[in-house]
Structures are given as structure tokens and as C-alpha cells.
Amino acid sequence: MKVKINKIEHELSDGLNVSQVLEQVPNLPQSGIAVAVNGDVVPKTDWQSLIVKDGDAITVIRAFYGG
């Protein structure tokens, strides 16, 4: 399946959940992040159950301190 992660297209295996996608794509932060799929924020408690589909747009945002 093809998905866009932070506007970059990636080819991944079918049937992956959000956690698996984050593990498989290199250079994505693994902690202190928020994830949205197709514009909807996905709570971390749902990362294991939400299956990513072909054509989904995933946004990964890293939290940081400062101002």
C-alpha cells in the first residue's frame, strides 16, 4: 500500500497498524509525538487497533519545549 507520511510517499505492507507504521519508517521519532491520520488525531491508546489503509495521509508531529 502507498501512504503519505509528513507529505512523503512510502510503500508499506498491507494491514499495518499505526504503531507498526511508525516502527517501519526510518527516521521517525518514536516518543514525544502526536499522530494524525487523514487529519484526525489518533490517541496513542488507539495506535495498536487503527489499521492504516492505502492512500492514507499520516502526520507525525514531535512535541518540543520552548517558546
N, CA and C atoms as a LAMMPS dump frame, in Angstrom:
ITEM: TIMESTEP
0
ITEM: NUMBER OF ATOMS
201
ITEM: BOX BOUNDS ff ff ff
-5.0000000000000000e+02 5.0000000000000000e+02
-5.0000000000000000e+02 5.0000000000000000e+02
-5.0000000000000000e+02 5.0000000000000000e+02
ITEM: ATOMS id mol type element x y z
1 1 1 N 0.844 -1.178 0
2 1 2 C 0 0 0
3 1 3 C 0.884 1.233 0
4 2 1 N 0.35 2.329 -0.523
5 2 2 C 1.059 3.604 -0.52
6 2 3 C 0.368 4.548 0.456
7 3 1 N 1.163 5.147 1.331
8 3 2 C 0.66 6.148 2.263
9 3 3 C 1.611 7.336 2.242
10 4 1 N 1.103 8.487 2.611
11 4 2 C 1.956 9.667 2.744
12 4 3 C 2.167 9.928 4.228
13 5 1 N 3.42 10.054 4.593
14 5 2 C 3.778 10.373 5.97
15 5 3 C 4.531 11.686 5.936
16 6 1 N 3.952 12.694 6.551
17 6 2 C 4.51 14.049 6.514
18 6 3 C 4.799 14.466 5.071
19 7 1 N 3.834 14.187 4.194
20 7 2 C 3.829 14.582 2.781
21 7 3 C 4.832 13.823 1.906
22 8 1 N 5.445 12.768 2.447
23 8 2 C 6.366 11.939 1.667
24 8 3 C 5.728 10.571 1.484
25 9 1 N 5.658 10.118 0.229
26 9 2 C 5.011 8.841 -0.053
27 9 3 C 5.917 7.667 0.329
28 10 1 N 5.307 6.663 0.962
29 10 2 C 6.012 5.451 1.379
30 10 3 C 5.218 4.239 0.905
31 11 1 N 5.932 3.213 0.503
32 11 2 C 5.33 1.936 0.13
33 11 3 C 5.495 0.993 1.321
34 12 1 N 4.364 0.518 1.866
35 12 2 C 4.379 -0.343 3.045
36 12 3 C 3.526 -1.581 2.802
37 13 1 N 3.704 -2.578 3.657
38 13 2 C 2.877 -3.78 3.594
39 13 3 C 1.441 -3.444 3.996
40 14 1 N 0.49 -4.191 3.465
41 14 2 C -0.913 -4.02 3.837
42 14 3 C -1.151 -4.517 5.261
43 15 1 N -2.171 -3.966 5.899
44 15 2 C -2.634 -4.465 7.192
45 15 3 C -1.855 -4.004 8.402
46 16 1 N -1.022 -2.964 8.256
47 16 2 C -0.247 -2.464 9.387
48 16 3 C -1.079 -1.51 10.234
49 17 1 N -0.855 -1.553 11.547
50 17 2 C -1.482 -0.557 12.404
51 17 3 C -0.542 0.649 12.532
52 18 1 N -0.994 1.678 13.193
53 18 2 C -0.21 2.918 13.312
54 18 3 C 1.142 2.658 13.974
55 19 1 N 1.165 1.873 15.043
56 19 2 C 2.429 1.574 15.734
57 19 3 C 3.421 0.885 14.804
58 20 1 N 2.943 -0.058 14.022
59 20 2 C 3.817 -0.782 13.096
60 20 3 C 4.358 0.14 12.015
61 21 1 N 3.531 1.044 11.535
62 21 2 C 3.993 2.016 10.538
63 21 3 C 5.114 2.864 11.118
64 22 1 N 4.93 3.351 12.34
65 22 2 C 5.955 4.188 12.97
66 22 3 C 7.265 3.428 13.136
67 23 1 N 7.183 2.124 13.421
68 23 2 C 8.389 1.311 13.585
69 23 3 C 9.089 1.055 12.258
70 24 1 N 8.325 0.921 11.182
71 24 2 C 8.902 0.533 9.892
72 24 3 C 9.496 1.681 9.09
73 25 1 N 9.022 2.883 9.313
74 25 2 C 9.506 4.016 8.524
75 25 3 C 10.722 4.623 9.225
76 26 1 N 11.866 4.648 8.548
77 26 2 C 13.084 5.174 9.173
78 26 3 C 12.991 6.668 9.453
79 27 1 N 13.721 7.077 10.455
80 27 2 C 13.892 8.481 10.836
81 27 3 C 12.654 9.133 11.438
82 28 1 N 11.655 8.345 11.823
83 28 2 C 10.517 8.927 12.538
84 28 3 C 10.796 8.84 14.032
85 29 1 N 10.502 9.913 14.765
86 29 2 C 10.695 9.836 16.22
87 29 3 C 9.743 8.804 16.809
88 30 1 N 10.137 8.162 17.884
89 30 2 C 9.323 7.113 18.495
90 30 3 C 8.669 7.551 19.802
91 31 1 N 9.085 8.686 20.334
92 31 2 C 8.485 9.143 21.594
93 31 3 C 8.24 10.642 21.521
94 32 1 N 7.345 11.114 22.368
95 32 2 C 7.029 12.536 22.398
96 32 3 C 6.37 13.026 21.127
97 33 1 N 5.541 12.169 20.517
98 33 2 C 4.931 12.528 19.236
99 33 3 C 3.41 12.473 19.305
100 34 1 N 2.799 13.148 18.368
101 34 2 C 1.358 13.057 18.136
102 34 3 C 1.187 12.591 16.696
103 35 1 N 0.139 11.795 16.458
104 35 2 C -0.103 11.237 15.13
105 35 3 C -1.527 11.566 14.701
106 36 1 N -1.651 12.011 13.455
107 36 2 C -2.973 12.233 12.856
108 36 3 C -3.046 11.402 11.582
109 37 1 N -4.197 10.79 11.347
110 37 2 C -4.433 10.04 10.116
111 37 3 C -5.589 10.719 9.398
112 38 1 N -5.323 11.186 8.188
113 38 2 C -6.323 11.908 7.391
114 38 3 C -6.906 13.098 8.148
115 39 1 N -6.037 13.782 8.907
116 39 2 C -6.443 14.991 9.611
117 39 3 C -7.057 14.777 10.983
118 40 1 N -7.267 13.518 11.376
119 40 2 C -7.851 13.226 12.69
120 40 3 C -6.764 12.725 13.634
121 41 1 N -6.612 13.395 14.78
122 41 2 C -5.62 12.979 15.763
123 41 3 C -6.009 11.601 16.302
124 42 1 N -5.02 10.724 16.378
125 42 2 C -5.244 9.367 16.87
126 42 3 C -4.617 9.247 18.256
127 43 1 N -5.424 9.017 19.296
128 43 2 C -4.853 8.838 20.633
129 43 3 C -3.889 7.649 20.653
130 44 1 N -2.838 7.763 21.43
131 44 2 C -1.843 6.689 21.49
132 44 3 C -2.48 5.355 21.881
133 45 1 N -3.533 5.402 22.656
134 45 2 C -4.217 4.167 23.055
135 45 3 C -4.854 3.448 21.868
136 46 1 N -5.022 4.136 20.74
137 46 2 C -5.63 3.538 19.545
138 46 3 C -4.615 3.146 18.474
139 47 1 N -3.335 3.396 18.699
140 47 2 C -2.321 3.117 17.684
141 47 3 C -2.255 1.635 17.326
142 48 1 N -2.509 0.756 18.287
143 48 2 C -2.44 -0.686 18.029
144 48 3 C -3.654 -1.187 17.245
145 49 1 N -4.786 -0.516 17.396
146 49 2 C -6.019 -1.024 16.782
147 49 3 C -6.368 -0.358 15.452
148 50 1 N -5.828 0.823 15.171
149 50 2 C -6.16 1.52 13.932
150 50 3 C -5.296 1.005 12.785
151 51 1 N -5.934 0.37 11.818
152 51 2 C -5.237 -0.166 10.651
153 51 3 C -5.135 0.93 9.589
154 52 1 N -3.933 1.145 9.103
155 52 2 C -3.674 2.142 8.073
156 52 3 C -4.085 1.551 6.723
157 53 1 N -4.73 2.38 5.905
158 53 2 C -5.221 1.923 4.604
159 53 3 C -4.471 2.616 3.467
160 54 1 N -4.504 1.982 2.299
161 54 2 C -3.888 2.541 1.115
162 54 3 C -4.427 3.947 0.869
163 55 1 N -3.541 4.899 0.637
164 55 2 C -3.934 6.263 0.349
165 55 3 C -4.059 7.159 1.565
166 56 1 N -3.898 6.598 2.776
167 56 2 C -3.994 7.426 3.984
168 56 3 C -2.867 8.455 4.026
169 57 1 N -3.174 9.59 4.642
170 57 2 C -2.182 10.636 4.888
171 57 3 C -1.935 10.69 6.392
172 58 1 N -0.7 10.448 6.78
173 58 2 C -0.332 10.41 8.195
174 58 3 C 0.579 11.591 8.491
175 59 1 N 0.277 12.276 9.57
176 59 2 C 1.113 13.385 10.019
177 59 3 C 1.684 13.021 11.382
178 60 1 N 3.003 13.117 11.508
179 60 2 C 3.678 12.844 12.772
180 60 3 C 4.314 14.146 13.226
181 61 1 N 3.955 14.559 14.439
182 61 2 C 4.458 15.819 14.983
183 61 3 C 5.178 15.522 16.28
184 62 1 N 6.364 16.056 16.416
185 62 2 C 7.136 15.876 17.646
186 62 3 C 6.943 17.089 18.538
187 63 1 N 6.631 16.817 19.795
188 63 2 C 6.484 17.886 20.778
189 63 3 C 7.868 18.361 21.21
190 64 1 N 7.99 19.658 21.445
191 64 2 C 9.251 20.185 21.95
192 64 3 C 8.963 21.354 22.86
193 65 1 N 9.928 21.658 23.714
194 65 2 C 9.787 22.739 24.669
195 65 3 C 10.395 24.002 24.1
196 66 1 N 9.892 25.114 24.554
197 66 2 C 10.454 26.388 24.109
198 66 3 C 9.337 27.376 23.836
199 67 1 N 9.719 28.512 23.405
200 67 2 C 8.67 29.463 23.138
201 67 3 C 9.139 30.705 22.488
